[in-house]
Amino acid sequence: MKTTHIVSRILFYFTRFLAVVYFFLAGYSVFTLTTGLFLTFKDSGKYFQVCYPFTTHPIMLGDYNLPYILFDFLAPLSLYGLFFLLSSNVFKVFFQPKLFTQNGISHLRRFYLSNLLIPSIVIFVAFFFVPLDNEVSLFILLHGMLGVFAYFLAAIFKQGLNLQNEQDLFI
């Protein structure tokens, strides 16, 4: 179990770091797109470039139209920030002193529900506003599989918690 604690702790910090990066990039992008600071345009305003602060060196770029900005630019940045945050919470469960807890089940539940519902809902709404690539269905499938796997883990954790409480065990 010691290896599990070490690996889960490493993955917790890594995914938490990625969550911070994605949320920062989403927030920074909203800031630049609303204020115009550190934002440049290409091809007569057809494309935008979000630049590093106080420079004209682009960090991200995209088409300058509202549906693209909302569904193909800001939604993936913010939703993958959420994905990595929820992932880090799941990894945190595995290095706690007690493995089967109601808190752990709650983290797994949030993770599987978000993976099962959010990608499909966002893609369904985006379908009406932006053209979708063929790879989008692959992402829905992968998140769906991850959601089902997390659902099974949550069911196992729930059973483990019940067993632990019935037998007054410490697992």
Backbone as CSV, one residue per row, in Angstrom:
resi,resn,N_x,N_y,N_z,CA_x,CA_y,CA_z,C_x,C_y,C_z
1,MET,0.823,-1.197,0.000,0.000,0.000,0.000,0.864,1.256,0.000
2,LYS,2.122,1.115,0.418,3.006,2.274,0.471,3.249,2.843,-0.930
3,THR,3.415,1.952,-1.917,3.616,2.404,-3.297,2.392,3.173,-3.786
4,THR,1.221,2.689,-3.451,-0.018,3.372,-3.837,-0.073,4.773,-3.244
5,HIS,0.342,4.904,-1.999,0.360,6.223,-1.349,1.320,7.163,-2.072
6,ILE,2.488,6.665,-2.425,3.498,7.505,-3.086,3.019,7.929,-4.468
7,VAL,2.560,6.952,-5.266,2.115,7.254,-6.632,0.904,8.188,-6.608
8,SER,-0.045,7.927,-5.725,-1.237,8.785,-5.672,-0.890,10.195,-5.215
9,ARG,0.082,10.328,-4.331,0.500,11.664,-3.890,1.166,12.424,-5.039
10,ILE,2.017,11.736,-5.792,2.670,12.365,-6.953,1.615,12.793,-7.973
11,LEU,0.683,11.890,-8.276,-0.368,12.216,-9.244,-1.291,13.317,-8.734
12,PHE,-1.525,13.350,-7.431,-2.327,14.428,-6.847,-1.683,15.779,-7.128
13,TYR,-0.388,15.914,-6.823,0.278,17.203,-7.027,0.380,17.550,-8.507
14,PHE,0.633,16.548,-9.348,0.746,16.792,-10.782,-0.589,17.270,-11.361
15,THR,-1.671,16.569,-11.035,-2.971,16.966,-11.582,-3.473,18.267,-10.960
16,ARG,-3.141,18.514,-9.713,-3.526,19.791,-9.091,-2.786,20.936,-9.788
17,PHE,-1.502,20.726,-10.110,-0.723,21.728,-10.841,-1.352,21.986,-12.214
18,LEU,-1.713,20.910,-12.925,-2.347,21.076,-14.236,-3.674,21.826,-14.121
19,ALA,-4.435,21.560,-13.071,-5.698,22.277,-12.857,-5.442,23.766,-12.697
20,VAL,-4.432,24.110,-11.908,-4.097,25.524,-11.700,-3.683,26.165,-13.018
21,VAL,-2.861,25.472,-13.804,-2.405,26.005,-15.094,-3.596,26.234,-16.024
22,TYR,-4.463,25.241,-16.155,-5.619,25.378,-17.049,-6.561,26.488,-16.585
23,PHE,-6.849,26.544,-15.289,-7.718,27.610,-14.783,-7.070,28.979,-14.966
24,PHE,-5.761,29.065,-14.749,-5.072,30.336,-14.948,-5.157,30.761,-16.412
25,LEU,-4.886,29.826,-17.335,-4.952,30.160,-18.758,-6.365,30.567,-19.168
26,ALA,-7.370,29.896,-18.635,-8.756,30.274,-18.942,-9.055,31.670,-18.406
27,GLY,-8.682,31.928,-17.161,-8.911,33.248,-16.568,-8.137,34.340,-17.279
28,TYR,-6.878,34.050,-17.601,-6.045,35.022,-18.310,-6.624,35.305,-19.699
29,SER,-7.121,34.265,-20.358,-7.717,34.442,-21.683,-8.977,35.296,-21.611
30,VAL,-9.818,35.048,-20.617,-11.022,35.876,-20.436,-10.614,37.322,-20.196
31,PHE,-9.599,37.526,-19.357,-9.103,38.875,-19.070,-8.619,39.560,-20.343
32,THR,-7.792,38.881,-21.133,-7.252,39.511,-22.343,-8.340,39.747,-23.383
33,LEU,-9.260,38.803,-23.520,-10.313,38.958,-24.526,-11.312,40.049,-24.150
34,THR,-11.539,40.270,-22.871,-12.493,41.311,-22.468,-11.849,42.691,-22.398
35,THR,-10.578,42.754,-22.012,-9.926,44.059,-21.879,-9.152,44.467,-23.120
36,GLY,-8.724,43.497,-23.912,-7.898,43.803,-25.072,-6.426,43.938,-24.742
37,LEU,-6.085,43.865,-23.456,-4.676,43.923,-23.060,-3.982,42.617,-23.431
38,PHE,-2.775,42.714,-23.925,-1.957,41.550,-24.300,-2.655,40.682,-25.346
39,LEU,-3.425,41.323,-26.214,-4.165,40.638,-27.265,-3.781,41.265,-28.595
40,THR,-3.405,40.450,-29.552,-3.093,40.943,-30.894,-3.974,40.199,-31.896
41,PHE,-4.069,40.770,-33.098,-4.912,40.179,-34.134,-4.094,39.935,-35.385
42,LYS,-4.489,38.923,-36.145,-3.848,38.569,-37.408,-4.900,38.543,-38.506
43,ASP,-4.464,38.697,-39.732,-5.329,38.620,-40.911,-6.579,39.486,-40.778
44,SER,-6.362,40.759,-40.545,-7.442,41.748,-40.456,-8.498,41.383,-39.414
45,GLY,-8.052,40.894,-38.288,-8.959,40.591,-37.189,-9.631,39.236,-37.260
46,LYS,-9.223,38.402,-38.213,-9.828,37.074,-38.330,-9.357,36.146,-37.206
47,TYR,-8.112,36.308,-36.782,-7.534,35.470,-35.725,-7.047,36.346,-34.580
48,PHE,-7.128,35.825,-33.367,-6.597,36.542,-32.213,-5.427,35.759,-31.636
49,GLN,-4.567,36.489,-30.936,-3.445,35.877,-30.234,-3.421,36.415,-28.807
50,VAL,-3.511,35.514,-27.845,-3.340,35.885,-26.444,-1.840,35.831,-26.191
51,CYS,-1.272,36.966,-25.791,0.182,37.068,-25.652,0.618,36.964,-24.193
52,TYR,1.882,36.598,-24.019,2.473,36.642,-22.683,2.359,38.074,-22.170
53,PRO,2.188,38.267,-20.866,2.050,39.630,-20.334,3.225,40.527,-20.725
54,PHE,2.893,41.734,-21.128,3.847,42.790,-21.462,4.725,42.447,-22.661
55,THR,4.270,41.515,-23.523,4.999,41.176,-24.746,4.003,41.078,-25.896
56,THR,4.547,40.832,-27.075,3.707,40.528,-28.230,3.947,39.093,-28.691
57,HIS,4.519,38.268,-27.825,4.753,36.855,-28.137,3.513,36.048,-27.750
58,PRO,2.887,35.385,-28.735,1.637,34.671,-28.440,1.859,33.406,-27.602
59,ILE,0.933,33.184,-26.698,0.916,31.950,-25.919,-0.207,31.034,-26.428
60,MET,-1.313,31.650,-26.900,-2.448,30.908,-27.458,-3.050,31.721,-28.591
61,LEU,-3.683,31.031,-29.522,-4.319,31.737,-30.628,-5.595,31.028,-31.040
62,GLY,-6.435,31.745,-31.783,-7.688,31.155,-32.242,-8.434,32.065,-33.187
63,ASP,-9.563,31.567,-33.688,-10.434,32.356,-34.560,-11.148,33.400,-33.714
64,TYR,-11.260,34.601,-34.271,-11.894,35.678,-33.518,-13.379,35.757,-33.854
65,ASN,-14.154,34.810,-33.334,-15.612,34.866,-33.395,-16.151,34.232,-32.119
66,LEU,-17.270,34.738,-31.663,-17.791,34.376,-30.341,-18.047,32.877,-30.149
67,PRO,-18.698,32.189,-31.101,-18.913,30.748,-30.876,-17.596,29.979,-30.715
68,TYR,-16.602,30.307,-31.540,-15.308,29.633,-31.409,-14.687,29.930,-30.049
69,ILE,-14.692,31.196,-29.667,-14.075,31.590,-28.392,-14.743,30.861,-27.229
70,LEU,-16.059,30.763,-27.248,-16.769,30.116,-26.144,-16.602,28.600,-26.135
71,PHE,-16.838,27.952,-27.294,-16.919,26.493,-27.320,-15.612,25.790,-27.665
72,ASP,-14.759,26.412,-28.455,-13.516,25.748,-28.859,-12.289,26.277,-28.136
73,PHE,-12.441,27.358,-27.409,-11.282,27.955,-26.742,-11.457,27.977,-25.224
74,LEU,-12.447,28.716,-24.734,-12.620,28.857,-23.281,-13.212,27.611,-22.622
75,ALA,-14.161,26.965,-23.274,-14.771,25.765,-22.676,-13.740,24.662,-22.445
76,PRO,-12.918,24.305,-23.444,-11.919,23.260,-23.168,-10.925,23.653,-22.074
77,LEU,-10.468,24.902,-22.076,-9.518,25.320,-21.039,-10.128,25.203,-19.646
78,SER,-11.320,25.745,-19.479,-11.924,25.731,-18.142,-12.399,24.337,-17.750
79,LEU,-12.951,23.576,-18.688,-13.444,22.241,-18.343,-12.311,21.255,-18.078
80,TYR,-11.181,21.407,-18.768,-10.047,20.543,-18.425,-9.405,20.986,-17.121
81,GLY,-9.532,22.253,-16.778,-9.132,22.681,-15.436,-9.973,21.968,-14.389
82,LEU,-11.285,21.904,-14.631,-12.185,21.183,-13.726,-11.852,19.693,-13.696
83,PHE,-11.591,19.112,-14.860,-11.242,17.690,-14.939,-10.011,17.378,-14.090
84,PHE,-8.967,18.184,-14.224,-7.746,17.925,-13.460,-7.947,18.196,-11.969
85,LEU,-8.788,19.162,-11.629,-9.093,19.406,-10.216,-9.818,18.204,-9.607
86,LEU,-10.828,17.706,-10.303,-11.557,16.540,-9.810,-10.666,15.301,-9.780
87,SER,-9.782,15.170,-10.772,-8.828,14.046,-10.782,-7.918,14.112,-9.571
88,SER,-7.430,15.300,-9.262,-6.531,15.434,-8.114,-7.249,15.073,-6.821
89,ASN,-8.529,15.417,-6.723,-9.298,15.043,-5.532,-9.453,13.530,-5.416
90,VAL,-9.588,12.846,-6.550,-9.667,11.381,-6.533,-8.329,10.797,-6.095
91,PHE,-7.225,11.317,-6.623,-5.908,10.804,-6.222,-5.642,11.059,-4.741
92,LYS,-6.171,12.156,-4.236,-5.982,12.481,-2.816,-6.613,11.422,-1.910
93,VAL,-7.691,10.824,-2.379,-8.381,9.785,-1.610,-7.438,8.625,-1.283
94,PHE,-6.537,8.302,-2.210,-5.710,7.106,-2.081,-4.504,7.266,-1.167
95,PHE,-4.234,8.453,-0.669,-3.138,8.557,0.308,-3.620,9.069,1.665
96,GLN,-4.914,8.985,1.888,-5.463,9.329,3.199,-5.281,8.154,4.162
97,PRO,-5.267,8.419,5.467,-5.086,7.333,6.440,-6.165,6.249,6.330
98,LYS,-7.405,6.669,6.074,-8.507,5.731,5.921,-8.934,5.748,4.456
99,LEU,-8.943,4.578,3.816,-9.237,4.520,2.383,-10.727,4.699,2.094
100,PHE,-11.572,3.942,2.754,-13.003,3.984,2.474,-13.683,4.996,3.390
101,THR,-13.988,6.161,2.818,-14.673,7.210,3.572,-15.799,7.787,2.714
102,GLN,-16.742,8.440,3.364,-17.829,9.088,2.632,-17.280,10.214,1.756
103,ASN,-16.255,10.891,2.235,-15.613,11.954,1.465,-15.008,11.395,0.176
104,GLY,-14.341,10.250,0.267,-13.761,9.617,-0.918,-14.825,9.229,-1.925
105,ILE,-15.929,8.692,-1.430,-17.039,8.324,-2.317,-17.605,9.570,-2.991
106,SER,-17.694,10.666,-2.263,-18.197,11.926,-2.839,-17.283,12.427,-3.951
107,HIS,-15.970,12.346,-3.741,-15.025,12.771,-4.784,-15.161,11.891,-6.025
108,LEU,-15.267,10.590,-5.822,-15.443,9.680,-6.955,-16.764,9.950,-7.666
109,ARG,-17.813,10.230,-6.915,-19.126,10.509,-7.507,-19.074,11.774,-8.371
110,ARG,-18.472,12.829,-7.849,-18.336,14.068,-8.637,-17.540,13.805,-9.913
111,PHE,-16.483,13.000,-9.775,-15.624,12.708,-10.920,-16.385,11.920,-11.984
112,TYR,-17.094,10.862,-11.590,-17.770,10.066,-12.621,-18.954,10.811,-13.223
113,LEU,-19.678,11.580,-12.423,-20.795,12.341,-12.985,-20.311,13.403,-13.969
114,SER,-19.224,14.079,-13.623,-18.709,15.112,-14.528,-18.189,14.498,-15.822
115,ASN,-17.568,13.328,-15.753,-17.067,12.685,-16.967,-18.180,12.095,-17.819
116,LEU,-19.238,11.652,-17.188,-20.350,11.083,-17.948,-21.256,12.153,-18.547
117,LEU,-21.429,13.270,-17.861,-22.423,14.254,-18.292,-21.853,15.462,-19.026
118,ILE,-20.837,16.082,-18.474,-20.378,17.375,-19.002,-19.924,17.311,-20.461
119,PRO,-19.057,16.352,-20.866,-18.639,16.356,-22.279,-19.817,16.246,-23.243
120,SER,-20.752,15.367,-22.957,-21.901,15.189,-23.853,-22.767,16.442,-23.916
121,ILE,-23.010,17.052,-22.777,-23.843,18.261,-22.740,-23.175,19.405,-23.498
122,VAL,-21.888,19.613,-23.250,-21.170,20.709,-23.915,-21.113,20.480,-25.420
123,ILE,-20.836,19.255,-25.837,-20.771,18.956,-27.272,-22.151,19.109,-27.913
124,PHE,-23.195,18.696,-27.215,-24.553,18.853,-27.741,-24.872,20.328,-27.972
125,VAL,-24.556,21.174,-27.010,-24.819,22.611,-27.151,-23.917,23.211,-28.228
126,ALA,-22.639,22.829,-28.230,-21.687,23.373,-29.206,-22.064,22.992,-30.631
127,PHE,-22.686,21.833,-30.800,-23.087,21.343,-32.116,-23.915,22.378,-32.882
128,PHE,-24.697,23.167,-32.173,-25.561,24.153,-32.812,-24.829,25.436,-33.197
129,PHE,-23.599,25.619,-32.720,-22.906,26.889,-32.933,-21.587,26.779,-33.691
130,VAL,-20.890,25.660,-33.563,-19.581,25.518,-34.209,-19.492,24.160,-34.894
131,PRO,-18.710,24.081,-35.983,-18.494,22.761,-36.591,-17.616,21.909,-35.667
132,LEU,-17.959,20.638,-35.549,-17.231,19.745,-34.650,-16.334,18.804,-35.447
133,ASP,-15.152,18.569,-34.919,-14.218,17.640,-35.541,-14.648,16.207,-35.256
134,ASN,-14.127,15.279,-36.051,-14.425,13.864,-35.831,-13.839,13.359,-34.522
135,GLU,-12.755,13.988,-34.058,-12.087,13.547,-32.837,-12.925,13.811,-31.586
136,VAL,-13.910,14.668,-31.701,-14.743,15.013,-30.550,-15.457,13.771,-30.019
137,SER,-15.936,12.920,-30.917,-16.626,11.703,-30.471,-15.673,10.784,-29.714
138,LEU,-14.404,10.799,-30.080,-13.404,10.007,-29.360,-13.239,10.523,-27.932
139,PHE,-13.238,11.841,-27.760,-13.128,12.425,-26.419,-14.349,12.068,-25.566
140,ILE,-15.527,12.100,-26.167,-16.732,11.724,-25.428,-16.641,10.264,-24.996
141,LEU,-16.188,9.407,-25.898,-16.042,7.988,-25.579,-15.029,7.770,-24.455
142,LEU,-13.881,8.440,-24.536,-12.851,8.284,-23.504,-13.328,8.788,-22.142
143,HIS,-13.964,9.942,-22.125,-14.483,10.460,-20.856,-15.608,9.569,-20.331
144,GLY,-16.403,9.024,-21.232,-17.455,8.103,-20.815,-16.881,6.848,-20.175
145,MET,-15.846,6.285,-20.790,-15.201,5.097,-20.216,-14.581,5.418,-18.863
146,LEU,-13.947,6.566,-18.765,-13.357,6.994,-17.494,-14.446,7.177,-16.439
147,GLY,-15.578,7.734,-16.841,-16.696,7.911,-15.929,-17.259,6.589,-15.436
148,VAL,-17.386,5.616,-16.333,-17.890,4.296,-15.940,-16.912,3.620,-14.988
149,PHE,-15.626,3.713,-15.287,-14.605,3.132,-14.409,-14.661,3.769,-13.019
150,ALA,-14.796,5.082,-12.974,-14.893,5.776,-11.684,-16.189,5.405,-10.965
151,TYR,-17.255,5.162,-11.726,-18.513,4.714,-11.121,-18.316,3.368,-10.421
152,PHE,-17.617,2.443,-11.100,-17.337,1.140,-10.486,-16.483,1.298,-9.234
153,LEU,-15.491,2.180,-9.301,-14.662,2.432,-8.114,-15.505,2.984,-6.966
154,ALA,-16.413,3.889,-7.283,-17.276,4.462,-6.245,-18.157,3.383,-5.622
155,ALA,-18.657,2.458,-6.445,-19.476,1.362,-5.921,-18.645,0.464,-5.006
156,ILE,-17.406,0.194,-5.397,-16.506,-0.608,-4.562,-16.226,0.120,-3.253
157,PHE,-15.976,1.411,-3.335,-15.706,2.203,-2.127,-16.922,2.221,-1.201
158,LYS,-18.107,2.317,-1.796,-19.324,2.328,-0.982,-19.476,1.000,-0.239
159,GLN,-19.232,-0.092,-0.957,-19.307,-1.410,-0.329,-18.224,-1.545,0.742
160,GLY,-17.028,-1.047,0.445,-15.937,-1.085,1.421,-16.260,-0.282,2.671
161,LEU,-16.883,0.874,2.487,-17.272,1.698,3.637,-18.323,0.982,4.488
162,ASN,-19.302,0.354,3.823,-20.324,-0.397,4.559,-19.701,-1.542,5.350
163,LEU,-18.811,-2.294,4.713,-18.117,-3.395,5.386,-17.301,-2.881,6.561
164,GLN,-16.597,-1.800,6.304,-15.736,-1.191,7.328,-16.559,-0.754,8.538
165,ASN,-17.716,-0.158,8.292,-18.578,0.306,9.382,-19.238,-0.858,10.125
166,GLU,-19.655,-1.888,9.372,-20.292,-3.047,9.998,-19.326,-3.801,10.904
167,GLN,-18.116,-3.968,10.417,-17.137,-4.783,11.137,-16.227,-3.952,12.031
168,ASP,-16.425,-2.635,12.012,-15.566,-1.727,12.773,-14.097,-1.929,12.399
169,LEU,-13.871,-2.003,11.066,-12.520,-2.215,10.536,-11.873,-0.888,10.197
170,PHE,-10.574,-0.943,10.001,-9.808,0.221,9.560,-9.046,-0.205,8.319
171,ILE,-9.564,0.162,7.123,-8.934,-0.245,5.864,-8.325,0.972,5.214
